């Protein structure tokens, strides 16, 4: 199978550098260009309290991108279920799928940003937001399939579907464009991911975050296979597996490494990712190839050597081949959307990746 190219727009904007409206315009312009370059899909994040990841309504961004794109699938990455009443969410996601005429995939999850979890009314260590997520997804799927009249009340929501009145056209009538529903994707952040077990069990799309070294990625696919086995299903095709990576291509490896460490990628990690992961017990551990290595050794230099895909075109090609071989194959390489500064370098990086490197990988 050959690899496809996808994108994950969290987004990542350094706080205070640009007006919010300008960062939204940047993301729209960047994604329109990725569509022209042949990217197969983009996933847009949802955050309410992160100044770095400053899109609270990915569905609005997706709607705005419909006329700006032609073929790239526009996907939520992810809809954070604790933030939403499933009755209203079933309508909005179905409408989005209708507007895109199926050029849509639905990424779902509990959300991982502490401020967002607390804003939704959940304690960080209770696990209730994960339970609510599972129940809410099932509720949306039920509403799309068989929305029986009645009151739907539990500890997380309370709504009523009234009896239909056909003479005035009153009924729950919303359904997605795709039958029975859009493809559903979930992201795993831990090596032994229960979320990815659920992906295997339910036949959903498995996605791996950009922080994980190769051994952790291999463990994640084992979780997908375990979920499938537990449900009595055949393991899913590896072509469904999305692996996210920070990718930068330059004329020379020296230039690429320098720009990655000193530029947008390095700034995002140094000022955001490494800081927030250090505040959550056990999360920095997930970046380590060797579990015994001290936290102080998780540096930008370590990341560029072991996790990021950075270098000349030839080196980036070889690193993707090595990743593919090491994990046993995957279907979509999802690049992380950093600010394009300097813009020309980033535009060239994505163009070389999509037009030169990925075609050379068609023999995988």
BALOBA-1460 file (C-alpha; in Angstrom, 3 decimals):
// residues 364
<rec num="1" residu="x" x="0.000" y="0.000" z="0.000"/>
<rec num="2" residu="x" x="1.216" y="3.510" z="-0.712"/>
<rec num="3" residu="x" x="1.183" y="6.257" z="1.890"/>
<rec num="4" residu="x" x="-1.235" y="9.177" z="1.700"/>
<rec num="5" residu="x" x="-0.602" y="12.617" z="3.161"/>
<rec num="6" residu="x" x="-2.806" y="14.225" z="5.772"/>
<rec num="7" residu="x" x="-2.601" y="17.284" z="8.014"/>
<rec num="8" residu="x" x="-3.461" y="18.066" z="11.628"/>
<rec num="9" residu="x" x="-4.210" y="21.712" z="12.321"/>
<rec num="10" residu="x" x="-4.409" y="21.916" z="16.111"/>
<rec num="11" residu="x" x="-3.562" y="24.798" z="15.297"/>
<rec num="12" residu="x" x="-0.276" y="26.054" z="16.760"/>
<rec num="13" residu="x" x="0.053" y="29.815" z="17.098"/>
<rec num="14" residu="x" x="2.433" y="31.448" z="19.546"/>
<rec num="15" residu="x" x="0.275" y="33.564" z="21.875"/>
<rec num="16" residu="x" x="0.472" y="37.312" z="21.405"/>
<rec num="17" residu="x" x="2.245" y="37.264" z="18.046"/>
<rec num="18" residu="x" x="-0.819" y="37.843" z="15.827"/>
<rec num="19" residu="x" x="-4.434" y="38.888" z="16.172"/>
<rec num="20" residu="x" x="-6.848" y="35.967" z="16.484"/>
<rec num="21" residu="x" x="-8.551" y="36.835" z="13.182"/>
<rec num="22" residu="x" x="-5.148" y="36.772" z="11.471"/>
<rec num="23" residu="x" x="-4.292" y="33.314" z="12.804"/>
<rec num="24" residu="x" x="-7.612" y="31.992" z="11.510"/>
<rec num="25" residu="x" x="-6.846" y="33.481" z="8.090"/>
<rec num="26" residu="x" x="-3.377" y="31.887" z="8.188"/>
<rec num="27" residu="x" x="-4.891" y="28.455" z="8.793"/>
<rec num="28" residu="x" x="-7.432" y="28.869" z="5.987"/>
<rec num="29" residu="x" x="-4.758" y="29.950" z="3.507"/>
<rec num="30" residu="x" x="-2.424" y="27.143" z="4.513"/>
<rec num="31" residu="x" x="-5.095" y="24.461" z="4.219"/>
<rec num="32" residu="x" x="-6.238" y="25.765" z="0.831"/>
<rec num="33" residu="x" x="-2.664" y="25.322" z="-0.388"/>
<rec num="34" residu="x" x="-2.405" y="21.796" z="1.044"/>
<rec num="35" residu="x" x="-5.554" y="20.916" z="-0.885"/>
<rec num="36" residu="x" x="-3.889" y="22.137" z="-4.089"/>
<rec num="37" residu="x" x="-0.842" y="20.029" z="-3.255"/>
<rec num="38" residu="x" x="-2.961" y="16.891" z="-3.077"/>
<rec num="39" residu="x" x="-3.220" y="16.325" z="0.665"/>
<rec num="40" residu="x" x="-5.938" y="13.736" z="1.229"/>
<rec num="41" residu="x" x="-7.339" y="15.069" z="4.516"/>
<rec num="42" residu="x" x="-7.000" y="17.606" z="7.286"/>
<rec num="43" residu="x" x="-8.047" y="17.288" z="10.922"/>
<rec num="44" residu="x" x="-8.919" y="20.450" z="12.870"/>
<rec num="45" residu="x" x="-8.663" y="20.607" z="16.652"/>
<rec num="46" residu="x" x="-11.116" y="21.967" z="19.216"/>
<rec num="47" residu="x" x="-9.899" y="23.900" z="22.247"/>
<rec num="48" residu="x" x="-11.546" y="26.505" z="24.441"/>
<rec num="49" residu="x" x="-8.843" y="27.489" z="26.927"/>
<rec num="50" residu="x" x="-5.588" y="27.009" z="24.989"/>
<rec num="51" residu="x" x="-4.104" y="30.209" z="23.562"/>
<rec num="52" residu="x" x="-1.761" y="28.099" z="21.401"/>
<rec num="53" residu="x" x="-4.487" y="25.873" z="19.942"/>
<rec num="54" residu="x" x="-7.006" y="28.623" z="19.408"/>
<rec num="55" residu="x" x="-9.836" y="27.092" z="17.373"/>
<rec num="56" residu="x" x="-12.876" y="26.440" z="19.609"/>
<rec num="57" residu="x" x="-15.220" y="25.576" z="16.725"/>
<rec num="58" residu="x" x="-13.638" y="23.315" z="14.085"/>
<rec num="59" residu="x" x="-17.040" y="22.816" z="12.457"/>
<rec num="60" residu="x" x="-17.155" y="26.537" z="11.640"/>
<rec num="61" residu="x" x="-13.656" y="26.391" z="10.172"/>
<rec num="62" residu="x" x="-14.602" y="23.357" z="8.105"/>
<rec num="63" residu="x" x="-17.687" y="25.124" z="6.754"/>
<rec num="64" residu="x" x="-15.511" y="28.121" z="5.849"/>
<rec num="65" residu="x" x="-13.046" y="25.813" z="4.050"/>
<rec num="66" residu="x" x="-15.628" y="24.127" z="1.809"/>
<rec num="67" residu="x" x="-15.382" y="26.687" z="-1.029"/>
<rec num="68" residu="x" x="-11.613" y="27.014" z="-0.527"/>
<rec num="69" residu="x" x="-10.913" y="23.296" z="-1.135"/>
<rec num="70" residu="x" x="-11.799" y="20.785" z="-3.837"/>
<rec num="71" residu="x" x="-10.796" y="17.271" z="-2.862"/>
<rec num="72" residu="x" x="-9.232" y="17.205" z="0.608"/>
<rec num="73" residu="x" x="-11.459" y="15.677" z="3.267"/>
<rec num="74" residu="x" x="-12.215" y="18.115" z="6.092"/>
<rec num="75" residu="x" x="-12.407" y="16.436" z="9.484"/>
<rec num="76" residu="x" x="-12.831" y="17.284" z="13.146"/>
<rec num="77" residu="x" x="-9.705" y="16.364" z="15.038"/>
<rec num="78" residu="x" x="-11.386" y="15.916" z="17.399"/>
<rec num="79" residu="x" x="-14.876" y="16.870" z="18.493"/>
<rec num="80" residu="x" x="-14.409" y="16.912" z="22.268"/>
<rec num="81" residu="x" x="-17.595" y="15.186" z="23.371"/>
<rec num="82" residu="x" x="-17.736" y="16.531" z="26.973"/>
<rec num="83" residu="x" x="-18.188" y="20.028" z="25.534"/>
<rec num="84" residu="x" x="-21.462" y="19.177" z="23.778"/>
<rec num="85" residu="x" x="-25.013" y="17.989" z="24.269"/>
<rec num="86" residu="x" x="-25.348" y="14.946" z="21.963"/>
<rec num="87" residu="x" x="-28.781" y="16.064" z="20.700"/>
<rec num="88" residu="x" x="-27.379" y="19.305" z="19.288"/>
<rec num="89" residu="x" x="-24.139" y="17.671" z="18.183"/>
<rec num="90" residu="x" x="-25.990" y="15.042" z="16.144"/>
<rec num="91" residu="x" x="-27.565" y="17.875" z="14.150"/>
<rec num="92" residu="x" x="-24.399" y="19.905" z="13.605"/>
<rec num="93" residu="x" x="-22.241" y="16.977" z="12.513"/>
<rec num="94" residu="x" x="-24.939" y="15.602" z="10.225"/>
<rec num="95" residu="x" x="-25.353" y="19.034" z="8.625"/>
<rec num="96" residu="x" x="-21.606" y="19.316" z="8.131"/>
<rec num="97" residu="x" x="-21.544" y="15.926" z="6.398"/>
<rec num="98" residu="x" x="-24.433" y="17.014" z="4.183"/>
<rec num="99" residu="x" x="-22.720" y="20.288" z="3.278"/>
<rec num="100" residu="x" x="-19.532" y="18.428" z="2.356"/>
<rec num="101" residu="x" x="-21.498" y="15.697" z="0.544"/>
<rec num="102" residu="x" x="-19.428" y="13.067" z="2.308"/>
<rec num="103" residu="x" x="-16.041" y="14.811" z="2.100"/>
<rec num="104" residu="x" x="-15.914" y="14.512" z="5.863"/>
<rec num="105" residu="x" x="-14.647" y="12.249" z="8.652"/>
<rec num="106" residu="x" x="-15.651" y="12.634" z="12.266"/>
<rec num="107" residu="x" x="-12.826" y="12.579" z="14.805"/>
<rec num="108" residu="x" x="-14.108" y="12.170" z="18.362"/>
<rec num="109" residu="x" x="-12.559" y="12.078" z="21.807"/>
<rec num="110" residu="x" x="-12.775" y="13.219" z="25.428"/>
<rec num="111" residu="x" x="-10.318" y="16.113" z="24.990"/>
<rec num="112" residu="x" x="-7.060" y="16.369" z="26.842"/>
<rec num="113" residu="x" x="-6.528" y="20.025" z="27.709"/>
<rec num="114" residu="x" x="-6.995" y="20.582" z="31.472"/>
<rec num="115" residu="x" x="-8.797" y="23.923" z="31.200"/>
<rec num="116" residu="x" x="-11.299" y="22.546" z="28.696"/>
<rec num="117" residu="x" x="-12.065" y="19.478" z="30.811"/>
<rec num="118" residu="x" x="-12.702" y="21.629" z="33.870"/>
<rec num="119" residu="x" x="-14.769" y="24.129" z="31.872"/>
<rec num="120" residu="x" x="-17.038" y="21.244" z="30.855"/>
<rec num="121" residu="x" x="-17.628" y="20.497" z="34.534"/>
<rec num="122" residu="x" x="-15.381" y="17.469" z="35.006"/>
<rec num="123" residu="x" x="-12.595" y="16.784" z="37.480"/>
<rec num="124" residu="x" x="-9.278" y="16.042" z="35.805"/>
<rec num="125" residu="x" x="-8.625" y="12.731" z="37.547"/>
<rec num="126" residu="x" x="-12.174" y="11.364" z="37.758"/>
<rec num="127" residu="x" x="-12.375" y="9.752" z="34.323"/>
<rec num="128" residu="x" x="-15.988" y="10.928" z="34.038"/>
<rec num="129" residu="x" x="-15.241" y="12.905" z="30.870"/>
<rec num="130" residu="x" x="-14.115" y="9.661" z="29.194"/>
<rec num="131" residu="x" x="-17.273" y="7.853" z="30.284"/>
<rec num="132" residu="x" x="-19.370" y="10.747" z="29.039"/>
<rec num="133" residu="x" x="-17.532" y="10.578" z="25.698"/>
<rec num="134" residu="x" x="-18.369" y="6.918" z="25.127"/>
<rec num="135" residu="x" x="-22.006" y="7.432" z="26.071"/>
<rec num="136" residu="x" x="-22.333" y="10.577" z="23.949"/>
<rec num="137" residu="x" x="-20.914" y="8.941" z="20.816"/>
<rec num="138" residu="x" x="-23.329" y="6.048" z="21.234"/>
<rec num="139" residu="x" x="-26.191" y="8.497" z="21.738"/>
<rec num="140" residu="x" x="-25.384" y="10.416" z="18.546"/>
<rec num="141" residu="x" x="-25.232" y="7.159" z="16.587"/>
<rec num="142" residu="x" x="-28.592" y="6.112" z="18.070"/>
<rec num="143" residu="x" x="-30.175" y="9.428" z="17.112"/>
<rec num="144" residu="x" x="-28.970" y="9.013" z="13.542"/>
<rec num="145" residu="x" x="-30.227" y="5.424" z="13.416"/>
<rec num="146" residu="x" x="-33.432" y="5.233" z="15.454"/>
<rec num="147" residu="x" x="-34.456" y="8.436" z="17.257"/>
<rec num="148" residu="x" x="-37.370" y="7.058" z="19.242"/>
<rec num="149" residu="x" x="-39.586" y="9.683" z="20.872"/>
<rec num="150" residu="x" x="-39.125" y="10.075" z="24.605"/>
<rec num="151" residu="x" x="-36.988" y="11.628" z="27.280"/>
<rec num="152" residu="x" x="-33.241" y="10.959" z="27.177"/>
<rec num="153" residu="x" x="-31.852" y="11.707" z="30.599"/>
<rec num="154" residu="x" x="-28.729" y="10.573" z="32.433"/>
<rec num="155" residu="x" x="-26.049" y="12.135" z="34.611"/>
<rec num="156" residu="x" x="-24.594" y="14.027" z="31.632"/>
<rec num="157" residu="x" x="-27.579" y="15.335" z="29.640"/>
<rec num="158" residu="x" x="-31.342" y="15.734" z="29.561"/>
<rec num="159" residu="x" x="-33.385" y="16.229" z="26.380"/>
<rec num="160" residu="x" x="-36.681" y="15.084" z="24.887"/>
<rec num="161" residu="x" x="-37.627" y="13.953" z="21.387"/>
<rec num="162" residu="x" x="-41.315" y="14.703" z="20.945"/>
<rec num="163" residu="x" x="-43.827" y="12.540" z="19.108"/>
<rec num="164" residu="x" x="-43.849" y="13.317" z="15.373"/>
<rec num="165" residu="x" x="-46.581" y="15.526" z="13.949"/>
<rec num="166" residu="x" x="-46.567" y="14.647" z="10.277"/>
<rec num="167" residu="x" x="-49.139" y="17.272" z="9.235"/>
<rec num="168" residu="x" x="-46.711" y="20.056" z="10.140"/>
<rec num="169" residu="x" x="-43.508" y="18.093" z="9.432"/>
<rec num="170" residu="x" x="-42.341" y="18.008" z="13.044"/>
<rec num="171" residu="x" x="-39.973" y="15.148" z="13.824"/>
<rec num="172" residu="x" x="-36.346" y="14.297" z="14.417"/>
<rec num="173" residu="x" x="-35.291" y="13.984" z="10.791"/>
<rec num="174" residu="x" x="-31.557" y="14.773" z="10.603"/>
<rec num="175" residu="x" x="-29.266" y="12.143" z="9.125"/>
<rec num="176" residu="x" x="-25.712" y="12.394" z="7.765"/>
<rec num="177" residu="x" x="-24.969" y="12.326" z="4.050"/>
<rec num="178" residu="x" x="-22.902" y="9.149" z="4.438"/>
<rec num="179" residu="x" x="-24.730" y="5.958" z="5.314"/>
<rec num="180" residu="x" x="-24.999" y="4.979" z="8.094"/>
<rec num="181" residu="x" x="-22.678" y="7.763" z="9.280"/>
<rec num="182" residu="x" x="-19.329" y="9.442" z="8.511"/>
<rec num="183" residu="x" x="-16.180" y="7.401" z="9.186"/>
<rec num="184" residu="x" x="-15.289" y="7.808" z="12.868"/>
<rec num="185" residu="x" x="-11.702" y="8.333" z="14.050"/>
<rec num="186" residu="x" x="-10.144" y="8.312" z="17.507"/>
<rec num="187" residu="x" x="-6.648" y="9.306" z="18.610"/>
<rec num="188" residu="x" x="-4.435" y="7.435" z="21.057"/>
<rec num="189" residu="x" x="-1.772" y="9.112" z="23.183"/>
<rec num="190" residu="x" x="-0.521" y="6.194" z="25.280"/>
<rec num="191" residu="x" x="1.386" y="3.068" z="24.205"/>
<rec num="192" residu="x" x="-1.292" y="0.761" z="25.664"/>
<rec num="193" residu="x" x="-4.146" y="2.916" z="24.465"/>
<rec num="194" residu="x" x="-7.638" y="1.867" z="25.558"/>
<rec num="195" residu="x" x="-8.972" y="4.347" z="23.034"/>
<rec num="196" residu="x" x="-7.273" y="2.499" z="20.188"/>
<rec num="197" residu="x" x="-8.544" y="-0.803" z="21.556"/>
<rec num="198" residu="x" x="-11.997" y="0.724" z="21.110"/>
<rec num="199" residu="x" x="-11.056" y="1.702" z="17.545"/>
<rec num="200" residu="x" x="-10.232" y="-1.924" z="16.779"/>
<rec num="201" residu="x" x="-13.346" y="-3.183" z="18.554"/>
<rec num="202" residu="x" x="-15.700" y="-0.825" z="16.708"/>
<rec num="203" residu="x" x="-13.969" y="-0.626" z="13.351"/>
<rec num="204" residu="x" x="-13.068" y="3.053" z="13.727"/>
<rec num="205" residu="x" x="-10.034" y="4.829" z="12.284"/>
<rec num="206" residu="x" x="-6.986" y="4.666" z="14.611"/>
<rec num="207" residu="x" x="-4.780" y="7.745" z="14.891"/>
<rec num="208" residu="x" x="-1.448" y="8.096" z="16.749"/>
<rec num="209" residu="x" x="-0.246" y="11.441" z="18.084"/>
<rec num="210" residu="x" x="2.997" y="13.064" z="16.983"/>
<rec num="211" residu="x" x="4.901" y="12.677" z="20.280"/>
<rec num="212" residu="x" x="5.366" y="8.926" z="20.337"/>
<rec num="213" residu="x" x="8.617" y="7.128" z="19.461"/>
<rec num="214" residu="x" x="8.552" y="3.962" z="17.376"/>
<rec num="215" residu="x" x="8.268" y="1.414" z="20.237"/>
<rec num="216" residu="x" x="5.162" y="3.178" z="21.543"/>
<rec num="217" residu="x" x="3.633" y="3.268" z="18.055"/>
<rec num="218" residu="x" x="4.122" y="-0.481" z="17.692"/>
<rec num="219" residu="x" x="2.356" y="-0.984" z="21.013"/>
<rec num="220" residu="x" x="-0.518" y="1.160" z="19.829"/>
<rec num="221" residu="x" x="-1.165" y="-1.012" z="16.796"/>
<rec num="222" residu="x" x="-1.174" y="-4.041" z="19.091"/>
<rec num="223" residu="x" x="-3.945" y="-2.260" z="21.027"/>
<rec num="224" residu="x" x="-5.942" y="-1.866" z="17.810"/>
<rec num="225" residu="x" x="-5.516" y="-5.563" z="17.011"/>
<rec num="226" residu="x" x="-6.450" y="-6.569" z="20.569"/>
<rec num="227" residu="x" x="-9.672" y="-4.591" z="20.353"/>
<rec num="228" residu="x" x="-10.573" y="-6.304" z="17.098"/>
<rec num="229" residu="x" x="-9.814" y="-9.759" z="18.507"/>
<rec num="230" residu="x" x="-11.846" y="-9.076" z="21.648"/>
<rec num="231" residu="x" x="-14.813" y="-8.242" z="19.416"/>
<rec num="232" residu="x" x="-14.308" y="-11.369" z="17.321"/>
<rec num="233" residu="x" x="-13.277" y="-9.353" z="14.268"/>
<rec num="234" residu="x" x="-10.433" y="-9.621" z="11.807"/>
<rec num="235" residu="x" x="-7.670" y="-7.065" z="12.461"/>
<rec num="236" residu="x" x="-8.255" y="-3.883" z="10.449"/>
<rec num="237" residu="x" x="-6.118" y="-2.966" z="7.468"/>
<rec num="238" residu="x" x="-3.038" y="-0.957" z="8.368"/>
<rec num="239" residu="x" x="-4.055" y="1.434" z="5.593"/>
<rec num="240" residu="x" x="-6.568" y="2.893" z="8.068"/>
<rec num="241" residu="x" x="-3.822" y="3.851" z="10.542"/>
<rec num="242" residu="x" x="-2.882" y="7.530" z="10.718"/>
<rec num="243" residu="x" x="0.471" y="8.445" z="12.285"/>
<rec num="244" residu="x" x="1.137" y="12.112" z="13.035"/>
<rec num="245" residu="x" x="4.625" y="13.588" z="12.776"/>
<rec num="246" residu="x" x="6.319" y="16.991" z="12.811"/>
<rec num="247" residu="x" x="7.855" y="17.143" z="9.328"/>
<rec num="248" residu="x" x="10.163" y="19.712" z="7.772"/>
<rec num="249" residu="x" x="12.042" y="19.397" z="4.475"/>
<rec num="250" residu="x" x="14.799" y="21.822" z="3.423"/>
<rec num="251" residu="x" x="17.541" y="21.906" z="0.796"/>
<rec num="252" residu="x" x="20.024" y="20.384" z="3.228"/>
<rec num="253" residu="x" x="19.694" y="18.408" z="6.430"/>
<rec num="254" residu="x" x="21.742" y="21.016" z="8.274"/>
<rec num="255" residu="x" x="19.330" y="23.775" z="7.244"/>
<rec num="256" residu="x" x="16.278" y="21.663" z="8.115"/>
<rec num="257" residu="x" x="17.560" y="20.757" z="11.577"/>
<rec num="258" residu="x" x="18.471" y="24.362" z="12.335"/>
<rec num="259" residu="x" x="15.064" y="25.659" z="11.244"/>
<rec num="260" residu="x" x="13.216" y="22.902" z="13.112"/>
<rec num="261" residu="x" x="14.999" y="23.618" z="16.398"/>
<rec num="262" residu="x" x="15.135" y="27.415" z="16.175"/>
<rec num="263" residu="x" x="11.906" y="27.956" z="14.258"/>
<rec num="264" residu="x" x="8.216" y="27.158" z="14.586"/>
<rec num="265" residu="x" x="8.532" y="23.493" z="15.581"/>
<rec num="266" residu="x" x="11.143" y="24.108" z="18.255"/>
<rec num="267" residu="x" x="9.295" y="27.102" z="19.684"/>
<rec num="268" residu="x" x="6.043" y="25.126" z="19.931"/>
<rec num="269" residu="x" x="7.759" y="22.294" z="21.781"/>
<rec num="270" residu="x" x="9.949" y="24.419" z="24.030"/>
<rec num="271" residu="x" x="7.265" y="26.914" z="25.022"/>
<rec num="272" residu="x" x="4.185" y="24.700" z="24.906"/>
<rec num="273" residu="x" x="4.330" y="20.925" z="24.461"/>
<rec num="274" residu="x" x="7.219" y="20.105" z="26.786"/>
<rec num="275" residu="x" x="5.908" y="22.494" z="29.427"/>
<rec num="276" residu="x" x="2.388" y="21.097" z="29.471"/>
<rec num="277" residu="x" x="3.529" y="17.471" z="29.288"/>
<rec num="278" residu="x" x="5.815" y="18.108" z="32.267"/>
<rec num="279" residu="x" x="2.804" y="19.232" z="34.310"/>
<rec num="280" residu="x" x="0.862" y="15.988" z="33.745"/>
<rec num="281" residu="x" x="2.247" y="12.957" z="35.632"/>
<rec num="282" residu="x" x="3.637" y="10.334" z="33.273"/>
<rec num="283" residu="x" x="3.097" y="12.223" z="30.046"/>
<rec num="284" residu="x" x="6.717" y="13.222" z="29.412"/>
<rec num="285" residu="x" x="7.574" y="9.536" z="29.774"/>
<rec num="286" residu="x" x="5.666" y="8.837" z="26.575"/>
<rec num="287" residu="x" x="8.286" y="10.669" z="24.493"/>
<rec num="288" residu="x" x="11.149" y="8.449" z="25.657"/>
<rec num="289" residu="x" x="12.629" y="5.647" z="23.588"/>
<rec num="290" residu="x" x="14.405" y="4.464" z="26.760"/>
<rec num="291" residu="x" x="12.063" y="4.542" z="29.789"/>
<rec num="292" residu="x" x="15.076" y="4.976" z="32.074"/>
<rec num="293" residu="x" x="16.322" y="8.187" z="30.466"/>
<rec num="294" residu="x" x="15.940" y="11.272" z="32.701"/>
<rec num="295" residu="x" x="13.416" y="13.961" z="31.826"/>
<rec num="296" residu="x" x="16.210" y="16.492" z="31.235"/>
<rec num="297" residu="x" x="17.360" y="14.460" z="28.221"/>
<rec num="298" residu="x" x="14.072" y="15.033" z="26.386"/>
<rec num="299" residu="x" x="15.481" y="18.002" z="24.491"/>
<rec num="300" residu="x" x="14.814" y="19.480" z="21.068"/>
<rec num="301" residu="x" x="17.961" y="17.758" z="19.834"/>
<rec num="302" residu="x" x="16.636" y="14.436" z="21.132"/>
<rec num="303" residu="x" x="13.311" y="15.020" z="19.377"/>
<rec num="304" residu="x" x="14.882" y="15.927" z="16.037"/>
<rec num="305" residu="x" x="16.965" y="12.756" z="16.195"/>
<rec num="306" residu="x" x="14.305" y="10.338" z="17.374"/>
<rec num="307" residu="x" x="10.757" y="11.545" z="16.673"/>
<rec num="308" residu="x" x="10.532" y="14.458" z="14.241"/>
<rec num="309" residu="x" x="11.012" y="13.813" z="10.522"/>
<rec num="310" residu="x" x="13.419" y="16.556" z="9.519"/>
<rec num="311" residu="x" x="16.075" y="16.780" z="6.820"/>
<rec num="312" residu="x" x="16.787" y="17.019" z="3.125"/>
<rec num="313" residu="x" x="14.371" y="15.380" z="0.695"/>
<rec num="314" residu="x" x="16.488" y="12.221" z="0.575"/>
<rec num="315" residu="x" x="16.771" y="11.997" z="4.353"/>
<rec num="316" residu="x" x="13.072" y="12.634" z="4.938"/>
<rec num="317" residu="x" x="12.253" y="9.919" z="2.411"/>
<rec num="318" residu="x" x="14.533" y="7.488" z="4.229"/>
<rec num="319" residu="x" x="13.078" y="8.396" z="7.638"/>
<rec num="320" residu="x" x="9.523" y="7.773" z="6.409"/>
<rec num="321" residu="x" x="10.616" y="4.440" z="4.916"/>
<rec num="322" residu="x" x="12.261" y="3.517" z="8.213"/>
<rec num="323" residu="x" x="9.176" y="4.477" z="10.213"/>
<rec num="324" residu="x" x="6.981" y="2.447" z="7.870"/>
<rec num="325" residu="x" x="9.268" y="-0.568" z="8.208"/>
<rec num="326" residu="x" x="9.677" y="-0.273" z="11.978"/>
<rec num="327" residu="x" x="5.951" y="-0.160" z="12.764"/>
<rec num="328" residu="x" x="4.938" y="-2.693" z="10.122"/>
<rec num="329" residu="x" x="3.124" y="-0.304" z="7.801"/>
<rec num="330" residu="x" x="0.543" y="2.480" z="8.041"/>
<rec num="331" residu="x" x="-1.746" y="4.326" z="5.659"/>
<rec num="332" residu="x" x="-1.565" y="8.092" z="6.195"/>
<rec num="333" residu="x" x="1.296" y="10.305" z="7.340"/>
<rec num="334" residu="x" x="-0.344" y="13.246" z="9.122"/>
<rec num="335" residu="x" x="1.897" y="16.302" z="9.244"/>
<rec num="336" residu="x" x="1.502" y="18.762" z="12.106"/>
<rec num="337" residu="x" x="0.420" y="22.275" z="11.143"/>
<rec num="338" residu="x" x="2.953" y="24.761" z="12.481"/>
<rec num="339" residu="x" x="3.050" y="28.450" z="11.661"/>
<rec num="340" residu="x" x="4.616" y="28.938" z="8.230"/>
<rec num="341" residu="x" x="7.450" y="31.222" z="9.283"/>
<rec num="342" residu="x" x="9.425" y="31.716" z="7.103"/>
<rec num="343" residu="x" x="6.547" y="31.135" z="4.724"/>
<rec num="344" residu="x" x="8.647" y="30.294" z="1.668"/>
<rec num="345" residu="x" x="10.532" y="27.545" z="3.479"/>
<rec num="346" residu="x" x="7.359" y="25.917" z="4.746"/>
<rec num="347" residu="x" x="5.592" y="26.154" z="1.391"/>
<rec num="348" residu="x" x="8.584" y="24.505" z="-0.243"/>
<rec num="349" residu="x" x="8.705" y="21.838" z="2.467"/>
<rec num="350" residu="x" x="5.105" y="20.762" z="1.859"/>
<rec num="351" residu="x" x="5.490" y="20.929" z="-1.914"/>
<rec num="352" residu="x" x="8.614" y="18.750" z="-1.932"/>
<rec num="353" residu="x" x="7.004" y="16.317" z="0.494"/>
<rec num="354" residu="x" x="3.807" y="15.956" z="-1.547"/>
<rec num="355" residu="x" x="5.167" y="16.200" z="-5.100"/>
<rec num="356" residu="x" x="8.558" y="14.485" z="-4.800"/>
<rec num="357" residu="x" x="8.925" y="12.386" z="-1.666"/>
<rec num="358" residu="x" x="5.526" y="10.719" z="-1.345"/>
<rec num="359" residu="x" x="5.460" y="9.602" z="-5.021"/>
<rec num="360" residu="x" x="8.845" y="7.944" z="-4.464"/>
<rec num="361" residu="x" x="7.295" y="5.932" z="-1.627"/>
<rec num="362" residu="x" x="4.648" y="4.321" z="-3.852"/>
<rec num="363" residu="x" x="6.566" y="1.034" z="-3.764"/>
<rec num="364" residu="x" x="6.047" y="0.510" z="-0.034"/>
